[in-house]
Amino acid sequence: MRAQFGKSFILLITVISLGLLGCDLSSITIGQASKPQIVIQSPAAGTQFREGDEVAVQSLSTDTAGVVRVELSVDGAVVRADAPPLAQGQPSFTVVQKWKATVGTHTLSVRAFNASGGASEPAFITIAVTPAVAELPTPLPTVTLARPPSSSLPTLPPTGETAVPSPTRAPTRPPASPTISAPPGVYATSIRVTPAAPKRNQPVIFYVTFLNTTGAPQSYRWRVIIFPPDSKNAKGDTAFLDSAIPVGTSELASPDNWTIRGPGPCEDYIARVFWLDENKQPVEFLKPDRSGGPAAGFQICP
């Protein structure tokens, strides 16, 4: 009887111990790595963009272990990955990630990663991108003048050093156009110096390329004036030449009366081309884009 009672008592104690042990085990929580949290703050879902726009996706991610990286994906493909300034991560990280929009409906998603290797659930938005509208070029204004606009300069004597203001630009400029088309007028496009390396006491000839877009030959009295760099005072000029400038592009040579005489070091000069208006005032020929006149830099050496 006592033996049976002892067995029952031991069994009871065993059951109670197992129950207590089960309670203790149920209270133990196996540690798991935490996941960051992330939300998209902008743009709003359904926002429309134009092709080529920069879509700026701003997100806020948080994690007690520290956010170390945020990835931006477009249609499931990662296009950007950005990290906070602190290498060990930040508990809160706001970042703006940009993507150049392409035509179509796209799903943008962001995902945050923490220092423990945990990744957040992705946050999604959908946007729509429409094709860019091609802008037609602005047509050039109609110009009826046969000669390019100009501004008056002081009268220059044929030779000697003379004060000449810096050539001025025309007050207006035609708007940009994919196809360059000069309004009707006579322009100078370039100046070529011969010989290419002129010497002192050696005549210099200036070859000027003209462009006549008026549809008929135009008569001009013109000459080339030579300036030291960054100086308003001329270092002489060529003799005047009366020319009928034909339609289209042509190259005319100046007289060969200009040179630098006497000994001396190498000196730099700039050549510009001018014509006389009805009031016998010198006017600089402009380039077709009216950004100013052409200029040729050269050097005279012993």
Buried (B, 14 or more C-beta within 10 A) or exposed (E): EEEEEEEEEEEEEEEEEEEEEEEEEEEEEEEEEEBBBBEBEEBEEEEEBEBEBEBEBBBBBBBEBBBBBBBBBBEEEEBBEBBBEEEEBBBEBBBEBEBEBBBEEBBBBBBBBBBBEBBBEBBEBEBEBEEEEEEEEEEBEEBEEBBBBBEEBEEBEEEEEBEBEEBBBBEEEBEEEEEEEBBBBBBBBBBBBBEEEBEBEBEBBBBBBBBBBBEEEBEBEBBBBBBBEEBEEBBBBBEBBEBEBEBEEBEBBBBBBBBBEEEEEEBEBBBBBBBBBEEEBBBBBBBBBBEBBBBBEBEBEE
